[in-house]
Amino acid sequence: MKKRLVTRSDFDGLVCAMLLRELDMIGDIKFVHPKDVQDGKIDISENDITTNLPFDPRVGIAFDHHESELIRNKKVDYEGKYII
């Protein structure tokens, strides 16, 4: 089953979308604002991949380059899901 990508509509998000689509990992893309993720306004599940967004423990896999998310979240929530 293909995943849904939840990402920002900036250059990082678009490149991630292109790469994950090329790898045939995603079937759908949802562009969101980071604050909406932090506020829990976005429905996220284990079937989602997030890129360049604040970490949400409901996600299946999260890719990011902000180490601050490791400090902001508990290791038990992101271990095995969060790729920096």
C-alpha positions, -999 to 999 in steps of 0.1 A, spaced: 0 0 0 14 34 -10 17 61 17 4 96 17 30 124 19 22 153 41 46 182 36 51 219 30 47 235 -4 82 249 -3 113 237 -23 122 211 4 86 197 3 84 196 -35 118 179 -38 108 153 -12 76 147 -31 94 142 -63 119 118 -48 93 97 -29 71 96 -60 101 84 -81 106 56 -55 69 48 -59 63 51 -22 35 76 -22 1 77 -39 -11 111 -26 4 144 -15 -11 169 10 5 203 15 1 218 49 14 246 71 38 235 99 18 253 126 -13 233 117 7 201 123 19 214 157 -16 224 167 -30 190 157 -53 204 130 -40 179 104 -52 143 104 -21 122 104 -18 84 106 6 55 104 0 55 66 16 90 63 51 102 56 59 137 67 88 157 54 102 190 67 74 194 93 72 193 131 72 157 143 38 142 151 39 108 169 9 96 149 30 95 117 45 63 101 77 79 90 91 114 94 120 129 75 135 162 86 167 181 90 158 201 121 176 185 152 154 207 174 126 182 169 147 156 188 147 179 218 111 190 215 98 154 215 102 123 237 125 96 223 99 69 229 75 88 205 100 92 176 123 62 179 121 41 147 99 68 129 121 99 127 149 101 102 172 131 104 
